[in-house]
Amino acid sequence: MSEKQLFSSTVGRQIAESFRYWVLVVIVTMAITAAVGSVDASSADQGVESLSEANTAFAWDLYKRQAESAAAARSQNIFMSPFSISVALAMTYLGARAQTRTQMRQVLHFNDVQNDQIVHRAFGNILSSLNQTQDQYKLYMANRLFGEKTYAFLEEFLSAVHEHYDVELAPVDFR
């Protein structure tokens, strides 16, 4: 069977889609690992390695889910930033309590990180290392928190989000 015949078959298409998926997962995982690896040694003591492992596990879970959804929808391409999604969810995790906090901790694999303070400090270290001015690139992440303008958010939460993620909450009328 020729290559053209192989990839025109259903099985061939599934193999090609699976291959594209795994290549993308490997590239994204390598990019996250490289970014985390560039953090200085003093930051490493703050749990950056364990957060990197947690983010990698979350990225694999996320891509598996997206690949299943894409296969079901007969879509061929998946493009997302699991790191950006992790940062956005970590910001909301900072304000979560009780069962919601427990569930988010499990899904994001933060159970693998020593404690919550280390999670947020490590994210802050990674984000600042990605945007060092001496680098030949500048990575802009469009993470922002939006909150109902009539809701009174705790000052402790707003301060912590600003401290670790350099983000301000934008009030929005969701009603």
Buried (B, 14 or more C-beta within 10 A) or exposed (E): EEEEEEEEEEEBBEEEBEEBBEEBBEEBBEEBBEBBEEBEEEBBEBBBBBBBBBBBBBBBBBBEEBBEEBBEEEEEEBEEBBBEBBBBBBBEBBBBEEEEBEEBBEBBBBEBBEEBEBBBBBBBBBBEBBEEEEEEEEEEBEBEBEBEEEEEBEEEBBEBBEEBBEBEBEEEEEE
